[in-house]
Amino acid sequence: MQALFHLAFNVTDLDTARRFYGGTLGCVEGRSTDTWVDFSFFQHQLSLHLGEPFKTANTGHVGEHLVPMPHFGLILALDDWQALSQRLTQAGVSFVIPPSHRFAGQPGEQWTMFFLDPFGNPIEVKGFRSLETVFKAA
């Protein structure tokens, strides 16, 4: 079964959301009204609605870092992850966890970066050499 995810959450300004999700991240804008806007978030649907962003707390342990929970994100092939990492770095995005390599030579080897959108919504992006190894345990 092949599926796409849909995630809806709040932002406080749609124009700022358009600049970040459309401009900085390069997501394609879809339908919108005066109170929400959809984006293709790497082929998945994000619906950003005007309202109070969800509350987060730095309770997630990622290596030596505490990261905001809850958070969302995506997993990319390594080449795409590297291109996005470069795009975000050049755009001056501040990282909670800067682009880095984790678990080298181990099952689950990955590259990761963690950042906030302009409303404080946390996003994690992981990169894998092969998407077939995302769930590999041994």
VENKA-V839472 format. One record per backbone hydrogen bond with DSSP energy under -0.5 kcal/mol. CO is the residue of the C=O (numbers start at 1). NH is the residue of the N-H. Records with the same first field share a line. If there is no record, write none. Layout:
# VENKA-V839472
CO->NH + NH
This chain:
# VENKA-V839472
5->45
7->47
9->49
11->51
13->17
14->18
15->19
16->20
17->21 + 22
18->22 + 23
19->24
20->25
21->27
28->40
31->38
35->50
36->33
37->48
38->30
39->41 + 46
40->28 + 42
41->44
44->41 + 46
45->7
46->39 + 48
47->9 + 49
48->37
49->11
51->53
57->59 + 69
59->61
60->62 + 67
62->65
65->62 + 67
67->59 + 60
69->57
72->124
74->126
76->128
77->80 + 81
78->82
79->83
80->84
81->85
82->86
83->87
84->88
85->89
86->90
87->91
88->93
89->92
94->116
97->114
100->112
102->110
103->106
106->109
110->102
111->127
112->100
113->125
114->96 + 97
115->123
117->120
120->122
121->117
122->72
123->115
124->74
125->113
126->76
127->111
128->78
130->133
131->134
133->136
